[in-house]
Amino acid sequence: MQYKKIAPSLLAADFANLQRDIEMVNASEADWFHIDIMDGVFVPNISFGMPVLQAMARHTQKTLDVHLMIVDPDRYVQTFADLGADVLTVHYEACTHLHRSLQAIKNAGMKAGVALNPHTPAHLLEDVIQDIDLVCLMSVNPGFGGQAFIENTYDKIKKLKTLINDNGAQTLIEIDGGVNDKNAKALVDAGADVLVAGSFVFKSDNPTDTIKNLKKVIA
Ligand SMILES: O=C(CO)[C@@H](O)[C@H](O)COP(=O)(O)O
């Protein structure tokens, strides 16, 4: 069985205490760092950009899982490779030539991810699933942390898992949005491999323990 991962989302960190929060994640049982880059166009919010990623990448050895919520992401593939991204995820809805984008990400030495908005069906990835290392299923509408989990995500995970298995692919399934200790186990039971958790981790009284508990719940 594949090892299940927790990826705290930097979006929910305290930006006035960013180093503290990064070091908390470094010392925790978290597996990956999830980094949301928003451009105010693809989503109605602007998060942070290259200088912040450059600074934080120097302070962690965790896998950097970078989620681009931006239009025309091809423009920045090499930039994010140079900044140290390990996984680079682009949105299906933001790509004109998805196969070309995936090739560019891999040629730049990163794992290639594709994110699907809640309204985008998983079957649209059928012809490229072999080329995708990770599919990020948005379980909220992208752009903001702290939103309620969309319940039909379980059904979507199962459909995506079937698509992956039917094509003999090794693609990981990541769930992003509204993840907490109540839905984490059901998500991995449905087939999820990586759970992104923002508010539930960083807004808790003890984020280190919250990560530890999430890991225990999905073990
Ligand atoms: O991509 C996004 C939001 O667009 C996420 O990564 C959020 O950061 C998850 O936050 P929570 O729903 O866990 O607060």
The ligand as a Gaussian input file, in Angstrom:
#p B3LYP/6-31G(d) Opt

LIG

0 1
 O       -5.869000      25.824000      -2.883000
 C       -6.375000      26.137000      -1.870000
 C       -7.390000      27.200000      -1.837000
 O       -7.584000      27.660000      -3.130000
 C       -6.005000      25.368000      -0.690000
 O       -4.689000      24.861000      -0.729000
 C       -6.265000      25.947000       0.606000
 O       -5.107000      26.544000       1.131000
 C       -6.742000      24.888000       1.522000
 O       -7.096000      25.516000       2.642000
 P       -8.099000      24.926000       3.689000
 O       -9.394000      24.656000       2.953000
 O       -7.484000      23.652000       4.190000
 O       -8.200000      26.010000       4.686000

